Amino acid sequence: MISNEYLTPELVRKRYTRGFIVLSVFSAVLWMLNWNILIFFAPVIAYFWVILRPTRDEKLCILNYFIGNWKQSDHFTKFRDLIRGIFEKWGELTSDREVILELVKIYPFVLEFASPELQSDREIVESAIAKSGWALEFASPNFQDDAEMVSMALTTPARGLILKFASNRIREDKSIVIQAVKKDGDALQFASQALQSDREVVLFAVAQSGEALHYASLNLRSDVEVVRTAVKNDGGALEFASPELRTNKNIVQLAVRHGWDVLRFVSQDLRDDKKIVLTAIKKSPSQLKYASARLRDDKELVLSALADCTSVIDIESCISQRLREDIDVWKMLESNKIKELEEVTM
């Protein structure tokens, strides 16, 4: 039996009124027919049959109850499964245009449970996408191939990654792809190969997210301006630069200034450059482990790393044996260990 807590007071009143009418009519008919044996049991059965059988309005009210409170759920997947279960139980609602149209305006992902016919209904799809561009995933292939609809989805707060749900033809549309990568550079991964080789598109992408360089063509990973733009946004993008540019001192210096764990992507020659390594360990002392053996034996550099480190364990093993026996280095190591121990025991 459906709990009354999910229904409005008006629907509860209608529900019991409907049951009372059925009970009264059934009893009157049986009395007129003089069916004394059934005069009590049959009307009661009919009454509960009416009560247990929800009407369309009651079903819609129940869905609205759960959907209206979905933000309070800590388990989005479980909530989605709950809504799916309701639609599976009341399958007729998946083809009810009025119901689906009302619900997608509150919870756009209801489009997932709509019938194929309603997933091809422009008004319904537009209402869902206006609420969340991610609803494009559940729209019919015709709308996923509609530049206007995809562009509309990209204007919502949803990330540019919704380009993933666009058709191959739309992924070849330069204006749409630029719109997507301006919102989220990583959307470049869903662009066509031709646009992943388009310098203008890639520059927009790496300016928004340096790691989008990962999805650029090999030629553009060797382009100085493209790589400079990427590492300026995120030094870690150096990982995806061509081997030649990882030996470019200007590019590497820019990368270590804008990243936290970049030195590991630098060429072996530049790991022996004191200025570059010093810049890197100022950002993250643990990067000392990627420095050349010569620099891990450099007292000034090691003391600089120890002065900024928060975990001695991360760098102690990287220091040369000679410096571990140096009195100044040893004192700083021990001092840091005491500080860490005090923080743990506080």
C-alpha positions, 0 to 999 in steps of 0.5 A: 500500500502506498503511504499517504506521506507521499501524497498531497492532502487533496489526493489523500482525501480523493483516495478515501472518497473514491474508496468509500464510494466504491464500498457504498455502491458495491454494498448497495448492489449486493444488498439489492441482489440479496447476496447476503454471503458477499454483502460484507466481504466483497465490498471490503475487498473492492475498497482495498483494491481501490486504495491499493491501486494508485491513480495517475495523479497519485503516481505523479505525486509520488515521483514529484515527492522523491524527485523534489527531495533528490538533492538531500540524497547522499547516494546519487546512484541509489537515488537514480536506481530508485527512480528507475525502479518506479518507472519500471513498476509503472511503465505506462508513465514512460510514454506519458508526455505530460508527466515526463515534460513536468518531471524533466523541468525538475529533474532533467535525467528523467529523460533517461526513462522516457520512451524513445518517442518522447526522447525525440520530442523537441519540447521535452528535450529542450526543457531537460537540457535547459535544466542540465546540458548533461541530459543530452546523453539521453536525447535521441540521436537526431538531437545529438546530431543537432548543432543548435541543441548541442550548442544549447547544452553547452551554454548551461552550467554543465562542463564542455565534456558533454561534447562526448554525447554529440554525434561524430558530425557535430564533433567535426564542427569547429564552432561547436568544438571551440565552444566546448573547449572554452568551457573545458579544455579536456573536451578536446578528447572528443573532438574529431582528429582533424580538429585535434590538429587544428592549432586555433582549437588546441590553443583555446583548449590548452589555455583553459586546461593545460592537460588538454595538450594530451589530446592534441596531435603530435605535431602540435605537441611540438609547437612552442606556442601551444606548449608554452600556453599549456604549461603556463596554465598547468606545469604538469602539461609538460608530460605531454610535450614532445621530447624536444620541448622537454629539453627546451630550457625556457619551456621547462622553467615556465613549467616548473614555476606553474606545476607541483610535480614537474621535474620528473618530466624534464630531460636528464640534462635539465635535471642537472640545472641548479636554477631549474631544480631550485625553482622546482623544489621551492614549489615542492621539496619532494621533487629533489628525488628527480634531481641529478646525483650532482645536485642531490649532493649540493648543500645549498640546494638540499638545505633549501629543500629541507627548509620548505619540506613538510615530510622528511621521509619524502626527501631524506633518502634522496640526499647523498650519503656525504651530505647526510653526514654533514653537521648542518644537514644532519641538524636540519633533518633531526629538527624536522623529524622532531617537528613532525613528531610533535605535530603527530602527538598534539 
